[in-house]
Amino acid sequence: WGELALAALKSSPHPMSLDELVSRVSKMEGCPSSSDPRNAIRVALTRRKDAVRRESRGFYQLVDG
């Protein structure tokens, strides 16, 4: 989930909501199945806090640099 979420974030110049990420990632090829995709993405991005910044509740953006 994490790599796909990072790819979705790279494709957007603005912060994305968790719902936007779920929508984009679920349409990507190679998307794993999950009974709770929102939580899977949230956990994956939390584990990558060196690469992803949480702008506000539920919005994520890649860290610059």
C-alpha positions as CSV (number, residue, x, y, z in Angstrom):
1,W,0.0,0.0,0.0
2,G,2.8,2.4,0.9
3,E,4.6,2.4,-2.5
4,L,1.3,2.8,-4.3
5,A,0.3,5.7,-2.0
6,L,3.7,7.4,-2.5
7,A,3.2,7.1,-6.3
8,A,-0.2,8.7,-6.0
9,L,1.2,11.5,-3.9
10,K,3.9,12.1,-6.5
11,S,1.3,12.6,-9.2
12,S,-0.3,15.4,-7.3
13,P,1.1,18.9,-6.6
14,H,-1.3,19.5,-3.7
15,P,-2.0,17.6,-0.5
16,M,-4.4,14.6,-0.9
17,S,-7.1,13.5,1.5
18,L,-7.1,9.9,2.6
19,D,-10.3,9.3,0.6
20,E,-8.6,10.7,-2.6
21,L,-5.6,8.4,-2.0
22,V,-7.8,5.3,-1.5
23,S,-9.7,6.1,-4.7
24,R,-6.4,6.5,-6.7
25,V,-4.6,3.6,-5.2
26,S,-7.5,1.2,-5.6
27,K,-7.5,1.9,-9.4
28,M,-3.7,1.2,-9.7
29,E,-2.4,-2.0,-11.2
30,G,-1.0,-4.3,-8.5
31,C,-3.2,-2.9,-5.7
32,P,-3.4,-5.5,-2.9
33,S,-6.8,-6.3,-1.5
34,S,-7.7,-5.1,1.9
35,S,-10.9,-5.1,4.0
36,D,-9.9,-1.6,5.3
37,P,-7.9,0.3,2.6
38,R,-8.2,3.6,4.4
39,N,-6.4,2.2,7.4
40,A,-3.9,0.3,5.3
41,I,-2.9,3.6,3.5
42,R,-2.9,5.6,6.8
43,V,-0.6,3.1,8.5
44,A,1.7,2.8,5.5
45,L,2.1,6.6,5.3
46,T,2.6,6.9,9.0
47,R,5.5,4.4,8.7
48,R,7.0,6.6,6.0
49,K,7.0,9.9,8.0
50,D,10.4,10.7,6.7
51,A,9.0,11.0,3.1
52,V,5.4,12.1,3.9
53,R,4.1,15.1,5.7
54,R,0.6,15.1,7.3
55,E,-0.7,18.6,6.4
56,S,-3.9,18.4,8.5
57,R,-6.2,15.7,9.7
58,G,-6.4,13.2,6.9
59,F,-4.4,15.2,4.3
60,Y,-1.0,14.0,3.2
61,Q,1.8,15.4,1.0
62,L,5.3,14.4,0.1
63,V,8.2,16.1,2.0
64,D,10.2,18.4,-0.2
65,G,13.7,17.4,-1.0
